[in-house]
């Protein structure tokens, strides 16, 4: 499954342990937007910190043009599960400490600390946008608010574009761009929050 291997490379390379500091200059424009009544970085931070759990359908577009879908489960802090629809047997699970990827069909296996994954903004608790992350742009594109983020110290390692709807503010998806320009785009639908999600969803079932 070459496309999936590329996705995993992008996922780990565009690290969102970057989600932490905005330099003072990067903070200025979003704060001005907020003062004018528009949504800015503080509102986005507050929104993510208000989510304790979520379930959603996702559609994932890979660099090779393939499209896959499945269910996403999140329970903060630190727990996340991407479960892909059949016939795929791929699962990606964060148990609070590390992310494990396995595919019983292809015997692919990978494991890394959760802070190294580009989707860690979903599970970091509390999420603070006043650390190692620079918000390069905050703009409206095709009716959605897009926040383009990169690491302050290593901006060349990739970017993440987080997409949200407004009124009410809601996560709609994200695009991970690695340092080679490869893109993985995830779009969400049917999102539910505040659910009781079982511990078993976030356990490593790979047998390793």
C-alpha positions as CSV (number, residue, x, y, z in Angstrom):
1,X,0.0,0.0,0.0
2,X,2.5,2.7,-1.2
3,X,0.0,5.5,-0.8
4,X,-0.6,4.7,2.8
5,X,3.2,4.5,3.5
6,X,3.5,7.9,2.0
7,X,0.6,9.1,4.2
8,X,2.4,7.8,7.3
9,X,5.6,9.5,6.3
10,X,3.8,12.8,5.9
11,X,2.0,12.2,9.2
12,X,5.2,11.8,11.2
13,X,7.3,14.3,9.3
14,X,5.0,17.3,9.6
15,X,5.1,17.2,13.4
16,X,2.6,19.1,15.3
17,X,4.3,19.0,18.6
18,X,4.7,22.3,16.9
19,X,1.4,23.2,18.4
20,X,2.7,25.5,21.1
21,X,4.3,29.0,20.6
22,X,3.3,31.9,18.5
23,X,6.0,34.6,18.3
24,X,4.7,38.1,19.2
25,X,4.6,39.2,15.6
26,X,2.5,36.2,14.6
27,X,0.1,36.8,17.4
28,X,-0.7,40.4,16.4
29,X,-2.9,40.0,13.4
30,X,-5.1,37.2,14.8
31,X,-5.6,39.3,18.0
32,X,-6.7,42.3,15.9
33,X,-9.2,40.1,14.0
34,X,-10.7,39.0,17.3
35,X,-11.1,42.6,18.5
36,X,-13.0,43.3,15.3
37,X,-15.5,40.5,16.2
38,X,-14.0,37.9,13.9
39,X,-12.7,34.6,15.0
40,X,-9.0,34.6,15.8
41,X,-6.3,32.4,17.4
42,X,-7.7,32.7,21.0
43,X,-11.1,31.5,19.9
44,X,-9.6,28.6,18.0
45,X,-7.6,27.6,21.1
46,X,-10.7,27.8,23.3
47,X,-12.7,25.7,20.9
48,X,-10.2,22.8,20.8
49,X,-9.8,22.9,24.6
50,X,-13.6,22.7,25.0
51,X,-13.6,19.3,23.2
52,X,-13.2,16.3,25.5
53,X,-14.2,13.6,23.0
54,X,-15.3,13.4,19.4
55,X,-16.4,10.9,16.8
56,X,-16.5,11.7,13.1
57,X,-16.4,10.2,9.6
58,X,-13.3,11.1,7.6
59,X,-12.3,11.1,4.0
60,X,-8.6,11.1,3.4
61,X,-7.0,12.1,0.1
62,X,-3.4,10.8,-0.4
63,X,-0.5,12.1,-2.4
64,X,-0.9,9.3,-5.0
65,X,-4.5,10.3,-5.7
66,X,-6.1,7.5,-3.8
67,X,-9.0,8.3,-1.4
68,X,-9.9,6.2,1.6
69,X,-12.4,6.8,4.5
70,X,-13.3,5.6,7.9
71,X,-14.1,6.6,11.4
72,X,-12.1,8.9,13.7
73,X,-12.3,8.7,17.5
74,X,-10.7,11.2,19.8
75,X,-10.6,11.4,23.6
76,X,-8.4,14.1,25.1
77,X,-5.8,14.0,26.4
78,X,-3.7,11.9,24.1
79,X,-6.1,9.3,22.7
80,X,-7.0,9.0,19.0
81,X,-8.1,6.2,16.6
82,X,-8.3,6.2,12.8
83,X,-10.2,3.1,11.7
84,X,-10.3,2.6,8.0
85,X,-13.3,1.1,6.2
86,X,-13.0,-2.4,4.7
87,X,-11.4,-3.9,2.8
88,X,-8.5,-1.9,4.4
89,X,-7.3,-3.4,7.7
90,X,-5.2,-0.3,8.6
91,X,-5.6,1.2,12.0
92,X,-3.8,4.1,13.6
93,X,-4.2,4.4,17.4
94,X,-2.8,6.8,20.0
95,X,-3.0,5.4,23.5
96,X,-2.0,8.5,25.4
97,X,1.8,7.9,25.0
98,X,2.6,6.7,21.5
99,X,1.0,6.2,18.1
100,X,0.9,2.7,16.7
101,X,0.1,2.0,13.0
102,X,-0.5,-1.5,11.8
103,X,-2.1,-3.2,8.8
104,X,-2.8,-6.9,9.2
105,X,-3.1,-7.4,5.5
106,X,0.3,-5.9,4.5
107,X,2.1,-6.5,7.8
108,X,3.0,-2.8,7.9
109,X,3.9,-1.6,11.4
110,X,5.1,1.7,12.8
111,X,5.3,3.3,16.2
112,X,6.4,6.7,17.4
113,X,5.8,9.2,20.2
114,X,2.5,11.1,19.9
115,X,4.2,14.4,19.9
116,X,5.8,13.6,16.6
117,X,2.5,13.3,14.7
118,X,0.9,16.0,12.7
119,X,-2.6,15.3,14.1
120,X,-1.4,15.8,17.8
121,X,-3.3,19.1,17.9
122,X,-6.4,17.0,18.3
123,X,-5.3,15.4,21.5
124,X,-2.9,17.8,23.2
125,X,-4.5,19.0,26.5
126,X,-4.4,21.8,27.1
127,X,-3.7,23.0,23.6
128,X,-1.7,26.2,23.9
129,X,-1.1,28.3,20.8
130,X,1.7,30.3,22.5
131,X,4.7,28.0,22.2
132,X,6.6,26.5,19.3
133,X,4.0,27.0,16.6
134,X,3.8,29.9,14.2
135,X,0.4,30.7,12.7
136,X,1.6,31.9,9.3
137,X,-1.9,32.8,8.0
138,X,-5.4,33.0,9.2
139,X,-7.8,33.5,6.3
140,X,-11.2,32.5,4.9
141,X,-11.1,30.2,1.9
142,X,-14.2,28.7,0.2
143,X,-16.4,29.7,3.2
144,X,-14.1,28.1,5.8
145,X,-11.5,29.6,8.2
146,X,-8.0,28.2,7.5
147,X,-5.2,28.4,10.0
148,X,-1.8,27.6,8.4
149,X,0.7,26.5,11.0
150,X,4.4,25.6,11.0
151,X,7.1,25.1,13.6
152,X,8.7,28.3,14.7
153,X,12.2,26.7,15.0
154,X,11.9,24.4,12.0
155,X,9.4,25.9,9.5
156,X,11.1,24.0,6.6
157,X,9.8,20.6,8.0
158,X,6.3,21.1,6.9
159,X,2.9,22.8,7.5
160,X,-0.5,21.9,8.7
161,X,-3.6,23.8,7.4
162,X,-6.5,23.4,9.9
163,X,-9.9,24.1,8.5
164,X,-12.9,25.2,10.6
165,X,-16.4,26.4,9.9
166,X,-17.8,29.5,11.8
167,X,-21.1,30.1,13.6
168,X,-20.6,27.7,15.3
169,X,-16.9,27.1,15.2
170,X,-16.3,23.5,14.2
171,X,-13.4,21.5,12.9
172,X,-13.9,20.4,9.3
173,X,-10.5,18.9,8.5
174,X,-6.8,19.6,7.9
175,X,-4.1,19.2,5.3
176,X,-0.6,18.0,6.2
177,X,2.2,19.2,3.9
178,X,5.6,17.7,4.3
179,X,8.9,19.2,3.4
180,X,8.7,17.7,-0.1
181,X,5.3,19.2,-0.8
182,X,3.4,16.0,-0.4
183,X,-0.1,16.6,0.8
184,X,-2.6,14.5,2.8
185,X,-6.0,16.0,3.2
186,X,-8.5,14.9,5.8
187,X,-12.1,16.1,5.6
188,X,-14.6,15.4,8.5
189,X,-18.4,15.0,8.6
190,X,-21.1,13.7,11.0
191,X,-19.1,15.0,13.9
192,X,-20.4,14.2,17.4
193,X,-18.7,15.5,20.6
194,X,-19.1,14.8,24.3
195,X,-19.5,11.1,23.8
196,X,-18.4,8.3,26.2
197,X,-15.8,6.5,24.3
198,X,-14.6,3.1,25.6
199,X,-11.0,2.6,26.6
200,X,-10.8,-0.4,24.3
201,X,-10.9,2.0,21.3
202,X,-7.5,3.3,22.2
203,X,-5.6,0.1,22.8
204,X,-2.8,-1.2,20.6
205,X,-4.4,-4.4,19.0
206,X,-1.4,-5.2,16.8
207,X,0.0,-7.8,19.2
208,X,3.4,-6.0,19.3
